[in-house]
Amino acid sequence: MKIPHIHAEEIKAWADGATIQWCEIETGKWFDVDCPSWEPDDKFRIKPEPSPDVIRYGHFEAKAYLCGRFDEGYHNIKMTFDGETGKLKSAEVL
């Protein structure tokens, strides 16, 4: 019985048009590659789909201190957070 190539799944996906990433061992960072080497000792993966941004609505008031709520009801602010990092990307006063 023939053993499949260690990167068989990634090779098939690449042949079907998927973006392939290679991992730099020293940093652990992933990079897009146009023409993978498919060396058995290298790490490859199918590029994951990015997580969508997260939108939250809230209500803030300035009293003696800043008061904020994120429950149902009146909203006066819309915040968009990056789906990958969770960091605030934008805030809009409604």
Backbone as CSV, one residue per row, in Angstrom:
resi,resn,N_x,N_y,N_z,CA_x,CA_y,CA_z,C_x,C_y,C_z
1,MET,0.838,-1.169,0.000,0.000,0.000,0.000,0.892,1.244,0.000
2,LYS,0.580,2.160,-0.873,1.373,3.377,-0.997,0.959,4.386,0.076
3,ILE,1.953,4.969,0.744,1.700,5.980,1.776,1.576,7.340,1.078
4,PRO,0.514,8.104,1.380,0.363,9.412,0.732,1.441,10.393,1.180
5,HIS,1.722,11.355,0.336,2.696,12.406,0.643,2.261,13.115,1.921
6,ILE,3.216,13.529,2.740,2.921,14.179,4.013,2.075,15.443,3.823
7,HIS,2.207,16.096,2.677,1.463,17.325,2.394,0.356,17.099,1.362
8,ALA,-0.132,15.877,1.250,-1.112,15.533,0.213,-2.350,16.426,0.252
9,GLU,-2.887,16.685,1.431,-4.095,17.510,1.543,-3.835,18.929,1.026
10,GLU,-2.684,19.498,1.415,-2.343,20.850,0.988,-2.053,20.899,-0.516
11,ILE,-1.394,19.876,-1.038,-1.090,19.822,-2.474,-2.387,19.791,-3.278
12,LYS,-3.341,18.981,-2.857,-4.629,18.901,-3.562,-5.369,20.233,-3.499
13,ALA,-5.373,20.871,-2.330,-6.046,22.164,-2.187,-5.367,23.220,-3.052
14,TRP,-4.036,23.226,-3.094,-3.280,24.173,-3.923,-3.612,23.973,-5.395
15,ALA,-3.696,22.716,-5.812,-4.041,22.415,-7.210,-5.441,22.910,-7.555
16,ASP,-6.315,22.981,-6.551,-7.679,23.476,-6.753,-7.795,24.992,-6.554
17,GLY,-6.669,25.670,-6.313,-6.675,27.124,-6.235,-6.575,27.724,-4.844
18,ALA,-6.431,26.917,-3.818,-6.326,27.448,-2.452,-4.979,28.141,-2.245
19,THR,-4.953,29.118,-1.360,-3.702,29.771,-0.977,-3.023,28.902,0.075
20,ILE,-1.730,28.662,-0.142,-0.941,27.832,0.777,0.016,28.727,1.540
21,GLN,0.194,28.415,2.825,1.131,29.147,3.663,2.230,28.213,4.151
22,TRP,3.407,28.801,4.316,4.587,28.103,4.818,4.961,28.711,6.160
23,CYS,5.371,27.894,7.114,5.728,28.364,8.451,7.238,28.502,8.580
24,GLU,7.655,29.712,8.987,9.066,29.943,9.282,9.323,29.404,10.689
25,ILE,10.135,28.395,10.794,10.345,27.676,12.047,10.861,28.595,13.158
26,GLU,11.800,29.496,12.835,12.410,30.351,13.852,11.395,31.270,14.531
27,THR,10.450,31.811,13.751,9.498,32.786,14.296,8.110,32.204,14.530
28,GLY,7.809,31.103,13.866,6.469,30.523,13.961,5.432,31.286,13.149
29,LYS,5.880,32.238,12.319,4.965,33.039,11.503,4.672,32.327,10.181
30,TRP,3.441,32.536,9.689,2.998,31.935,8.444,3.053,32.949,7.317
31,PHE,3.516,32.514,6.148,3.635,33.361,4.972,2.971,32.686,3.782
32,ASP,2.275,33.500,2.958,1.697,32.984,1.720,2.834,32.617,0.772
33,VAL,2.686,31.492,0.065,3.687,31.088,-0.929,2.973,30.771,-2.245
34,ASP,3.548,31.261,-3.342,2.956,31.030,-4.659,3.293,29.642,-5.205
35,CYS,4.522,29.218,-4.956,4.979,27.943,-5.496,5.666,27.147,-4.380
36,PRO,4.893,26.417,-3.591,5.469,25.671,-2.455,6.478,24.615,-2.905
37,SER,7.476,24.383,-2.069,8.511,23.386,-2.372,8.048,21.974,-2.037
38,TRP,7.104,21.873,-1.109,6.564,20.600,-0.622,7.627,19.713,0.004
39,GLU,8.680,20.330,0.567,9.701,19.556,1.267,9.065,18.891,2.489
40,PRO,9.330,17.624,2.725,8.710,16.911,3.844,8.981,17.518,5.213
41,ASP,10.142,18.168,5.408,10.471,18.736,6.711,9.866,20.123,6.935
42,ASP,9.314,20.756,5.882,8.690,22.071,6.018,7.238,21.911,6.456
43,LYS,6.730,22.980,7.098,5.326,22.983,7.526,4.522,23.845,6.550
44,PHE,3.449,23.282,6.030,2.542,23.999,5.145,1.132,23.861,5.682
45,ARG,0.275,24.819,5.302,-1.135,24.727,5.653,-1.948,25.478,4.602
46,ILE,-3.220,25.142,4.563,-4.157,25.897,3.742,-4.460,27.171,4.522
47,LYS,-4.364,28.320,3.852,-4.575,29.595,4.538,-5.984,29.626,5.127
48,PRO,-6.082,29.858,6.436,-7.410,29.885,7.057,-8.194,31.134,6.641
49,GLU,-9.506,31.000,6.654,-10.380,32.136,6.384,-10.282,33.111,7.547
50,PRO,-10.205,34.413,7.263,-10.129,35.374,8.363,-11.436,35.412,9.151
51,SER,-11.306,35.654,10.436,-12.495,35.795,11.280,-13.158,37.126,10.955
52,PRO,-14.482,37.153,10.886,-15.163,38.408,10.570,-15.057,39.404,11.722
53,ASP,-15.160,40.692,11.372,-15.168,41.722,12.399,-16.377,41.534,13.308
54,VAL,-16.246,42.006,14.540,-17.320,41.916,15.527,-17.844,43.326,15.769
55,ILE,-19.161,43.492,15.673,-19.784,44.796,15.889,-20.579,44.752,17.179
56,ARG,-20.371,45.763,18.030,-21.089,45.880,19.292,-21.711,47.270,19.371
57,TYR,-22.915,47.313,19.901,-23.605,48.578,20.122,-23.684,48.826,21.617
58,GLY,-23.617,50.084,22.018,-23.677,50.401,23.433,-24.294,51.759,23.666
59,HIS,-24.441,52.056,24.931,-24.997,53.338,25.361,-24.071,53.905,26.421
60,PHE,-23.550,55.091,26.162,-22.642,55.739,27.105,-23.168,57.109,27.482
61,GLU,-22.978,57.469,28.746,-23.360,58.777,29.268,-22.222,59.302,30.131
62,ALA,-22.075,60.615,30.143,-21.103,61.250,31.027,-21.875,61.860,32.185
63,LYS,-21.716,61.274,33.340,-22.323,61.805,34.579,-21.156,62.250,35.446
64,ALA,-21.131,61.898,36.669,-19.959,62.177,37.501,-18.801,61.279,37.063
65,TYR,-19.131,60.245,36.302,-18.156,59.305,35.754,-18.739,58.806,34.439
66,LEU,-17.942,58.115,33.639,-18.423,57.569,32.373,-19.200,56.306,32.650
67,CYS,-20.424,56.267,32.183,-21.302,55.124,32.417,-21.590,54.466,31.076
68,GLY,-21.466,53.144,30.993,-21.711,52.455,29.734,-22.461,51.156,29.911
69,ARG,-23.295,50.830,28.915,-24.051,49.565,28.922,-24.037,48.981,27.517
70,PHE,-24.126,47.679,27.449,-24.160,46.997,26.163,-25.399,46.121,26.035
71,ASP,-26.420,46.389,26.821,-27.626,45.576,26.768,-28.573,46.115,25.705
72,GLU,-29.728,45.501,25.589,-30.743,45.950,24.640,-31.261,47.319,25.037
73,GLY,-31.697,48.066,24.084,-32.262,49.376,24.378,-31.631,50.441,23.522
74,TYR,-31.643,51.642,24.041,-31.113,52.792,23.305,-29.599,52.679,23.152
75,HIS,-29.121,52.823,21.922,-27.681,52.777,21.658,-27.242,54.111,21.077
76,ASN,-26.112,54.606,21.523,-25.589,55.834,20.953,-24.161,55.676,20.423
77,ILE,-23.659,54.421,20.414,-22.333,54.171,19.871,-22.290,52.793,19.211
78,LYS,-21.577,52.733,18.097,-21.348,51.471,17.376,-19.836,51.273,17.329
79,MET,-19.353,50.119,17.814,-17.931,49.817,17.837,-17.647,48.595,16.983
80,THR,-16.608,48.684,16.176,-16.199,47.572,15.324,-14.840,47.086,15.794
81,PHE,-14.765,45.785,16.099,-13.538,45.166,16.565,-12.998,44.223,15.494
82,ASP,-11.680,44.186,15.342,-11.036,43.296,14.388,-11.308,41.850,14.791
83,GLY,-11.778,41.045,13.845,-12.117,39.651,14.123,-10.925,38.781,14.470
84,GLU,-9.738,39.175,14.037,-8.534,38.389,14.314,-7.878,38.782,15.634
85,THR,-7.744,40.089,15.876,-6.988,40.553,17.037,-7.869,40.961,18.208
86,GLY,-9.145,41.265,17.947,-10.040,41.734,18.994,-9.852,43.206,19.325
87,LYS,-8.965,43.875,18.608,-8.714,45.290,18.868,-9.775,46.166,18.205
88,LEU,-10.058,47.289,18.845,-11.026,48.243,18.322,-10.510,48.836,17.025
89,LYS,-11.335,48.732,15.967,-10.964,49.290,14.672,-11.600,50.653,14.457
90,SER,-12.854,50.791,14.901,-13.552,52.062,14.724,-14.678,52.176,15.731
91,ALA,-15.065,53.426,15.979,-16.202,53.727,16.845,-16.992,54.832,16.174
92,GLU,-18.298,54.673,16.153,-19.163,55.638,15.482,-20.241,56.102,16.451
93,VAL,-20.381,57.413,16.578,-21.440,57.973,17.394,-22.707,57.934,16.573
94,LEU,-23.769,57.373,17.160,-25.044,57.242,16.443,-25.986,58.378,16.777
